[in-house]
């Protein structure tokens, strides 16, 4: 006996019993790979942006605690990773860095005081619920005076301030540690190949400047005895050529990096397999991708189920969405984009609603630990898609098997408009499950 939980447009987390199966010739056959694609998976998470913290601080304490318990608690989504912003991002209520006094190269005016109003308190509340939360940080911009143009929004990083900025980053890590917030990894710059046309905090770094900064920062972290990993890049999948060029060309860079971080906005995740092939010692992390506010916000669970499946199949070590919480307008926001939060806090009613991404995460995150083995499923579904139907071809199912010490779980996603009959192999026998249209399923064996 096994239990299938599935979500679709009709209802969320519906429950049904499934059973071992005899041969069904026309059913899709799904088999797990023989080798686990992932080892020591850090977990799933979202960005605890200043905007999210601003909204959390507006909630009634009891309601806020219940919400955070649902997101981070073992009986909820069980999120175990958090991305923090170093100063303002486009999802902030205010525009600032930690030292906006021009050319203060000694950083005498460095201060995280503005974060102490609501960002740090909300992070600490989350840590009270999830003390083992794995935190990493990303800056959207150095102080404007370190850049061409002199603004936080847009411009290029200037070589003459690279070492000063490394000191700035160290001060940030130390200031947060003084508040009991231990950051275990960092990225040097969010999306280092765009200035966003000056519409939001952003900064362009050329590869040599990024590499020089990483090497200086690694040295300073080591001198301070700070065990903080550096994940380079933190941008689009199709930037893999730059990552590989930097690692292969710039002497001393690879030993300073623990991994590379990627966003899903451009290219395909399979492109990044080249990094795993050439530098198997480096981790890959999915560090940004969230729901669109006005594009299937609360119904895109299959999209995120597929994206998570791809990340696990490609051997990624963590998966982080975008904002934890935004309002119904996608705010607070300093920028041009309409992103949605993992959850939405409605400003007029105070009600909470949830994204399709949160549904996908709840189907998957509670069942994967660092010790889990992940086996991607391969299927023979292509033979069940006749060319006669072209161009109305079928959307193929995807999935994976999770092996834990005391449990086996199978996750399957059917994005197609038709129901799928599936026979899958697990625990030394074949099982039969029906995947309804536009459905993500979790089967506990």
Secondary structure, 3 states (H helix, E strand, C coil): CEEEEEECCCCCCEEEEEEECCCCCCCEEEEECCCCCCCCCCEEEEECCHHHHHHHHHCCHHHHHHHHHHHHCCCCCCCCEEEEEECCCCCCCCCCCCCCCCCCCCCCCCCCCCHHHHHHHHHHHHHHHCCCCEEEEEECCCCHHHECCCCCEEEEECHHHHHHHHHHHHHHHHHHHHCCCCCCEEECCCCCCCCHHHCCCEEECCHHHHHHHHHHHHHHHHHCCCCCEEEEEEEEHHHHHHHHHHHHHCCCCHHHCCEEEEECCCCCHHHHHHHHHHCCCCEEEEEECCCECCECCCCCHHHHHHHHHHHHHCCCCEEEEEECEEECCCCCCCCCCCECCCEEECCCCCCEEECHHHHHHHHHHHHCCCCCEEEEEEECHHHHCCHHHCCCCCCCCEEEEEECCCCEEEEEEECCCCCEEEEEEECCEEEEEEECCCEEEEEEC
